[in-house]
Amino acid sequence: MAAENILKSREVSTMIKQGFIPDPSLCFAPSRIVSRVSPSSSPSNPSPPPAFSDKLRSSPTLFEMMSESKRTVDKRHELQKRVSKILAEAPFNNLNGESVGDVKLTITSKDGFSVSMNVHRRVLAGRSRFFAEKLGQDGDVSHSVEICDCDDVEIYVETVVMMYCDDLKKRLTNEEVRKVLGLLKVSAAMKFDAGIVSCLEYLEAVPWSEDEEEKVISHLTQLQLHDSVTEVLQRISVEPSSSARSDEIFMRLLTSVLQAKDDKARREMKTLVSGLLREDTTAHGKHNRVDVSRETLYHLCHGCLSSLVLCLSEAASLDESRRDRGVLMGEITREADNMQWIAGILIEKKMADDFVTLWADQKELAILHSKIPSMYRYEISRITAQLCIAVGRGQILLPKDARYSLLSTWLEALYEDFGWMRRACRSVDKKLVEDGLSQMILTLPLPQQQALLLNWFDRFLNRGDDCPNIQRAFEVWWRRAFIRQYVTDQDHSHLQIAVCDDPT
């Protein structure tokens, strides 16, 4: 008879589903026993059965089944140990470890793992607005509540235990970010406000790794806690910045690097800033991109050029015996290196077309350059080599006049300094420079190719390895000029046109 009454009571009982999201269609009736209903028991769109061949392909071997079974048992055993430890220390147990509450709460995972505990209605209703709605109206009636299909039983048990804790901040100290995010999710579902606040305070104060940062953003976005998460996200988000503001920050960073006193620190910060800009360029809109203006970069270029002209002017007028000549030559090297760096950023950001024209117009600088020994000036020629490589690769698209102007101004200096560049700079790839120069020359009209390559031919015979070897370009030019000649004004006089009368 008692069994029949229990079965009847199941008809008016209900369960709390995973996530604690109330469903208006469900009613809550206090009962000592609550029936178990899985939301997946009656799918609205059942999937068709797999084909027999698919079953054969997907069937695991006996060894795989045994291995998987052992892993499942081991995981279940570890979970049982962790949950047992939490319950053993739970404040709702008496000194003998027995639960004396008036609500039997059962938490069950998707794979059937189940934990039951006797908790107190006054605590659950006092800390959780969800439980207050469901349990707060029934006086001293005992309840049996089941939470089914949980993703993580341990987190649910831990959240219930937290409702008994007065100092939640202390309890969360030294916890992992991953676990606190789980507690936050369950606290939000239970409408456990103190738990939500404590988890958010923890996340606001604790350092994050980059992987944890992605998880924090994802969880807070999904939970949609709105104003509650503002302080947590302040470390990663600000109000949308204007282009002028990003330019101001960028100008400050680059100016500081260009004017740095310590060479080692300057090299490290150049690498850092370049890496960040490169990462920003390839982010594909994943994050807000820093919009660095062309004007800012070219303002820095003009500053470097002015410094170079000033340094070379002083160096050209100094006597070689002067002690401060070496210091000044060091300044030339430094400013040339700065210019290479800015040019590299422009190339990376596809803004270097105007820089080539600017560099080609430096006639005065080229004249001063010729008056300084190669051992002091070759870093300047590396800028020309850098541009030739970019143009030869198609990274910079220029009119033919601009390409020829660059070579007219700086090719002679590049020839003169090539030997020093090759010997003194480990970072200079001889073949890369030669290929870039070859390709750039071959983009010019044939008469200009001829003038440049015949000049190179004579120079290479006298300088050998101290001159770039662009023999490949010479061969291509020769075949174009004398073997595979292409005449633009074709004679079409041999074509004949036949006129027929219309048969109609």
C-alpha positions in Angstrom: 0.0 0.0 0.0 2.8 2.3 0.9 4.4 1.5 -2.5 1.2 2.5 -4.3 1.1 5.8 -2.5 4.6 6.5 -3.5 3.9 5.7 -7.1 0.8 8.0 -7.0 2.9 10.8 -5.6 5.2 10.7 -8.6 2.3 11.9 -10.8 2.3 15.3 -9.1 6.0 15.6 -8.5 8.5 17.3 -10.8 12.2 17.7 -11.1 14.6 20.6 -11.5 16.5 20.2 -14.8 20.1 20.8 -15.3 21.0 24.5 -15.4 18.2 25.4 -13.0 16.4 27.3 -15.8 12.7 27.4 -14.7 10.1 26.3 -17.3 6.7 28.0 -16.9 5.1 24.8 -18.1 6.5 22.9 -15.1 4.9 23.1 -11.6 6.7 22.5 -8.3 5.0 20.2 -5.8 6.7 19.2 -2.6 7.1 15.4 -2.3 9.3 13.0 -0.5 10.1 11.2 -3.7 10.6 12.9 -7.1 10.3 11.0 -10.4 13.2 11.2 -12.8 12.5 12.5 -16.3 15.2 13.1 -18.8 14.7 15.8 -21.4 16.2 13.6 -24.0 13.7 10.8 -23.5 11.3 12.0 -26.2 13.2 13.8 -28.9 11.2 15.9 -31.2 13.3 15.1 -34.3 14.7 11.6 -34.0 17.6 11.0 -36.3 17.4 8.2 -38.8 19.2 5.0 -37.9 22.8 4.7 -39.3 23.5 2.6 -42.3 24.7 -0.9 -41.7 28.1 -0.2 -43.3 28.5 2.9 -41.0 27.9 0.6 -38.0 30.6 -1.8 -39.1 33.1 1.0 -39.7 32.4 2.6 -36.3 32.3 -0.6 -34.3 35.1 -0.5 -31.7 37.3 -3.5 -31.1 37.1 -5.5 -27.9 40.4 -4.0 -26.7 39.2 -0.5 -27.4 36.0 -1.2 -25.5 37.9 -2.6 -22.5 40.3 0.3 -22.5 37.5 2.8 -22.7 35.6 1.0 -19.9 38.7 1.1 -17.7 39.1 4.8 -18.3 35.5 5.4 -17.5 35.7 3.5 -14.3 38.9 5.3 -13.3 37.4 8.7 -13.9 34.3 7.7 -12.0 36.4 6.5 -9.1 38.4 9.8 -9.0 35.2 11.8 -9.2 33.7 9.8 -6.3 36.7 10.4 -4.1 36.6 14.2 -4.8 32.9 14.4 -4.1 33.2 12.3 -1.0 35.8 14.6 0.3 33.6 17.7 -0.3 30.7 16.0 1.5 32.8 14.9 4.4 33.7 18.5 5.1 30.3 19.9 4.2 28.7 22.2 7.0 25.3 20.6 6.6 26.6 17.3 8.2 26.6 16.7 11.9 29.7 15.7 13.9 29.1 12.0 12.8 29.2 13.0 9.2 25.4 12.5 8.8 23.2 14.9 7.0 20.3 16.2 9.1 18.6 18.6 6.7 14.9 18.6 5.6 15.5 18.6 1.9 16.9 15.6 0.1 18.8 16.9 -2.9 20.0 14.4 -5.5 22.4 15.5 -8.3 22.8 13.1 -11.3 25.2 13.4 -14.2 24.5 12.6 -17.8 26.3 9.2 -17.5 24.2 8.2 -14.4 26.6 9.2 -11.6 24.5 10.3 -8.7 25.0 12.0 -5.3 22.4 12.6 -2.6 22.6 14.9 0.4 20.2 16.2 3.0 20.3 19.9 3.1 18.3 22.7 4.8 15.4 24.5 3.2 16.1 27.7 5.1 19.7 27.8 3.7 18.8 27.1 0.1 15.8 29.4 0.1 17.8 32.1 2.0 20.8 32.1 -0.4 19.2 31.1 -3.8 16.3 33.1 -5.3 15.4 30.1 -7.3 15.0 27.8 -4.3 13.2 30.6 -2.5 10.6 30.6 -5.2 10.2 26.8 -5.1 10.7 25.9 -1.4 9.8 29.1 0.5 6.0 28.6 0.4 5.6 25.2 1.9 6.2 25.6 5.6 7.7 22.5 7.3 6.9 20.1 4.5 9.9 18.0 3.5 11.1 18.0 0.0 12.9 15.6 -2.3 14.6 17.4 -5.2 16.6 15.9 -8.1 18.8 17.7 -10.6 19.4 15.6 -13.6 21.8 15.5 -16.6 24.5 17.7 -15.0 27.7 18.4 -16.9 29.8 18.4 -13.7 28.3 16.9 -10.5 31.3 18.0 -8.5 30.7 21.7 -9.4 27.0 21.5 -8.5 27.8 19.9 -5.1 30.5 22.5 -4.5 28.0 25.3 -5.2 25.5 23.9 -2.7 28.2 23.7 -0.1 29.1 27.4 -0.8 25.6 28.4 0.2 26.6 27.5 3.8 29.8 29.5 3.7 30.0 32.9 5.2 33.4 33.9 3.8 33.2 32.9 0.1 36.3 35.0 -0.8 38.4 32.9 1.5 36.9 29.7 0.1 37.7 30.6 -3.5 41.3 31.6 -2.8 43.8 29.4 -4.6 41.1 27.8 -6.8 41.7 27.4 -10.5 40.1 29.9 -12.9 38.4 27.0 -14.8 36.7 25.8 -11.6 35.5 29.3 -10.6 34.0 29.7 -14.0 32.0 26.5 -13.4 30.9 27.7 -10.0 29.9 31.1 -11.5 27.8 29.3 -14.2 25.9 27.2 -11.6 25.5 30.1 -9.2 24.0 32.2 -12.0 21.6 29.3 -12.8 20.6 28.9 -9.2 20.3 32.7 -8.8 22.8 32.4 -5.9 23.7 36.1 -5.8 26.4 35.9 -3.2 28.1 33.2 -5.2 27.9 35.2 -8.4 29.5 38.3 -6.7 32.2 36.2 -5.1 33.1 34.5 -8.3 33.2 37.8 -10.2 35.4 39.3 -7.5 37.8 36.4 -7.7 38.0 36.7 -11.5 38.6 40.4 -11.3 41.5 40.0 -8.9 43.3 36.8 -10.1 45.8 36.8 -13.0 44.8 35.0 -16.2 46.8 33.1 -18.7 46.0 33.8 -22.4 44.0 30.5 -22.6 42.1 31.4 -19.4 41.4 34.9 -20.7 39.6 33.4 -23.8 37.5 31.1 -21.4 36.6 34.0 -19.1 35.4 36.1 -22.1 33.4 33.2 -23.5 31.7 32.3 -20.2 30.8 35.9 -19.3 29.4 36.5 -22.7 27.3 33.4 -22.6 26.0 34.1 -19.1 25.0 37.7 -20.0 25.3 39.1 -16.5 25.5 42.6 -18.1 26.7 45.3 -15.6 27.9 42.7 -13.1 30.9 41.8 -15.3 32.1 45.3 -16.1 34.9 45.4 -13.6 36.1 41.9 -14.6 36.4 42.9 -18.2 38.0 46.3 -17.6 41.4 44.7 -17.9 40.8 43.6 -21.5 38.3 46.2 -22.8 38.0 50.0 -22.9 35.6 52.3 -24.6 36.1 52.3 -28.4 39.3 54.3 -29.1 39.6 56.7 -31.9 42.2 56.6 -34.7 43.8 59.7 -33.2 44.2 58.0 -29.8 45.8 54.8 -31.3 48.1 57.0 -33.4 49.2 58.9 -30.3 50.1 55.7 -28.5 51.8 54.3 -31.5 53.8 57.5 -32.0 54.9 57.4 -28.4 56.1 53.8 -28.7 58.0 54.2 -31.9 59.6 57.5 -30.9 60.8 56.0 -27.7 62.4 53.1 -29.5 64.0 55.4 -32.1 65.5 57.5 -29.4 66.5 54.8 -26.9 70.0 55.0 -25.4 70.6 51.4 -24.7 71.2 49.5 -28.0 70.3 46.0 -26.6 67.0 47.3 -25.1 66.3 49.1 -28.4 66.7 45.9 -30.4 64.5 44.0 -28.0 61.7 46.6 -28.1 61.9 46.8 -31.9 61.3 43.1 -32.1 58.5 43.3 -29.6 56.7 46.2 -31.3 57.2 44.6 -34.8 55.8 41.3 -33.5 52.7 43.0 -32.1 52.0 44.9 -35.3 52.4 41.8 -37.3 50.0 40.0 -35.0 47.6 42.8 -35.3 47.8 42.7 -39.1 47.0 39.0 -39.3 44.3 39.0 -36.6 41.5 39.0 -39.3 39.2 41.1 -37.1 39.2 38.7 -34.2 40.0 41.6 -31.9 39.7 45.4 -32.3 42.6 46.3 -34.6 44.9 49.3 -33.9 44.5 51.7 -36.9 48.0 53.1 -37.4 47.8 55.9 -39.9 50.0 56.5 -42.9 50.6 60.0 -41.7 52.1 58.8 -38.4 54.6 56.4 -40.1 55.7 59.0 -42.6 56.2 61.6 -40.0 58.7 59.3 -38.3 60.3 58.6 -41.7 60.9 62.3 -42.3 62.4 62.6 -38.8 64.8 59.8 -39.5 65.8 61.2 -42.9 66.5 64.6 -41.4 68.7 63.0 -38.8 70.6 61.0 -41.5 71.2 64.1 -43.6 72.5 66.0 -40.5 74.8 63.2 -39.4 76.2 62.7 -42.9 76.8 66.4 -43.4 78.8 66.6 -40.2 80.7 63.4 -41.0 81.6 64.6 -44.5 83.1 67.8 -43.1 85.1 66.1 -40.3 88.8 65.3 -40.5 89.5 61.5 -40.3 91.8 62.1 -37.4 89.1 63.6 -35.2 88.3 61.4 -32.2 84.6 62.1 -32.3 84.4 60.8 -35.9 83.8 57.2 -34.7 80.9 58.4 -32.4 79.3 60.2 -35.3 79.7 57.1 -37.5 77.9 55.2 -34.8 75.0 57.7 -35.0 74.8 57.2 -38.8 74.6 53.4 -38.3 71.9 53.9 -35.7 69.7 56.2 -37.8 70.0 54.0 -40.8 68.9 51.0 -38.7 66.0 53.1 -37.5 65.0 53.9 -41.1 65.2 50.2 -42.0 62.9 49.3 -39.2 60.3 52.0 -40.2 60.5 50.9 -43.8 59.9 47.3 -42.8 56.8 48.3 -40.9 55.6 50.2 -44.0 56.2 47.2 -46.2 54.4 44.9 -43.8 51.4 47.2 -43.7 51.4 47.7 -47.5 52.1 51.5 -47.2 55.6 51.6 -48.6 54.8 53.0 -52.1 55.3 56.6 -51.1 58.4 55.7 -49.2 60.1 54.4 -52.3 59.5 57.8 -54.0 60.7 59.6 -50.9 63.9 57.5 -50.8 64.5 58.0 -54.5 64.3 61.8 -54.1 67.1 61.9 -51.6 69.7 63.2 -54.1 71.5 65.3 -51.4 71.7 62.3 -49.1 73.1 60.1 -51.9 75.9 62.7 -52.6 76.8 62.9 -48.9 76.8 59.1 -48.8 79.4 58.9 -51.5 81.8 61.1 -49.4 81.8 58.6 -46.4 83.9 55.4 -46.3 81.8 52.3 -47.0 82.6 50.8 -43.6 80.5 53.6 -42.0 77.8 54.0 -44.5 76.8 50.5 -45.8 73.8 50.4 -43.4 72.2 53.1 -45.5 72.5 50.9 -48.6 70.7 48.2 -46.8 67.6 50.4 -47.0 67.9 50.3 -50.8 68.4 46.6 -50.8 65.3 46.2 -48.6 63.2 48.1 -51.1 64.6 46.2 -54.1 63.6 42.9 -52.4 60.1 44.2 -51.7 59.6 45.5 -55.2 61.1 42.3 -56.7 58.6 40.2 -54.7 55.7 42.3 -55.7 55.1 43.6 -52.2 55.3 47.2 -53.4 53.6 48.2 -56.7 55.0 51.3 -58.3 55.0 53.1 -61.7 58.0 52.4 -63.8 59.3 55.9 -63.4 59.4 55.5 -59.6 61.2 52.2 -59.9 63.8 53.6 -62.3 64.2 56.7 -60.1 65.1 54.6 -57.1 67.8 52.8 -59.0 69.1 55.9 -60.6 69.7 57.5 -57.2 70.9 54.6 -55.1 72.1 51.7 -57.3 75.6 53.0 -57.6 75.8 53.3 -53.8 74.4 49.7 -53.4 77.2 48.4 -55.7 79.8 50.2 -53.7 78.6 49.0 -50.4 77.7 45.5 -51.3 81.0 43.9 -50.2 80.7 45.5 -46.8 77.1 44.5 -46.5 77.9 40.9 -47.3 80.8 40.6 -44.9 79.6 42.7 -42.0 75.9 41.9 -41.8 74.9 38.3 -40.9 71.3 39.2 -41.4 71.9 40.2 -45.1 71.0 37.4 -47.5 73.2 37.9 -50.5 71.0 35.8 -52.8 67.8 37.5 -51.6 69.3 40.9 -52.5 70.5 39.7 -55.9 67.1 38.1 -56.8 65.2 41.3 -55.7 67.5 43.6 -57.7 67.3 41.3 -60.7 63.5 41.1 -60.6 63.2 44.9 -60.1 65.4 45.7 -63.1 63.4 43.2 -65.3 60.2 45.2 -64.6 61.6 48.2 -66.4 61.3 49.0 -70.1 63.9 47.1 -72.3 66.1 50.2 -73.0 66.4 50.9 -69.3 67.2 47.2 -68.6 69.9 47.4 -71.2 71.6 50.5 -69.7 71.5 49.1 -66.2 72.7 45.6 -67.0 75.5 46.7 -69.4 76.8 48.9 -66.6 76.5 46.0 -64.1 78.4 43.7 -66.5 81.5 46.0 -66.6 81.3 46.6 -62.8 81.0 42.9 -62.0 84.1 42.1 -64.1 86.2 44.5 -62.0 84.6 43.9 -58.5 83.7 40.2 -58.6 82.0 39.1 -55.3 81.9 42.7 -54.0 79.2 43.4 -56.6 75.8 41.7 -56.7 75.7 38.9 -59.1 72.6 39.5 -61.3 73.7 37.3 -64.1 70.2 35.7 -64.3 68.7 39.1 -65.1 71.3 39.7 -67.7 70.4 36.4 -69.4 66.7 37.2 -69.4 67.4 40.7 -70.9 69.6 39.2 -73.6 66.9 36.7 -74.7 64.3 39.4 -74.7 66.4 41.8 -76.7 68.0 39.5 -79.3 66.4 36.0 -79.3 62.7 36.3 -78.5 62.1 39.7 -80.0 58.6 41.0 -79.7 57.6 43.8 -82.2 54.8 46.0 -80.9 53.8 47.3 -84.3 52.8 44.0 -86.0 52.4 44.0 -89.8 48.9 42.7 -90.5 49.1 43.3 -94.3 49.0 39.6 -94.9 45.5 39.3 -93.5 42.8 39.0 -96.1 39.2 39.8 -95.8 36.7 37.9 -97.9 33.4 39.7 -98.8 30.4 37.5 -99.8 27.0 38.4 -101.0 24.1 37.7 -98.6 22.3 34.7 -100.1 19.0 36.2 -99.0 
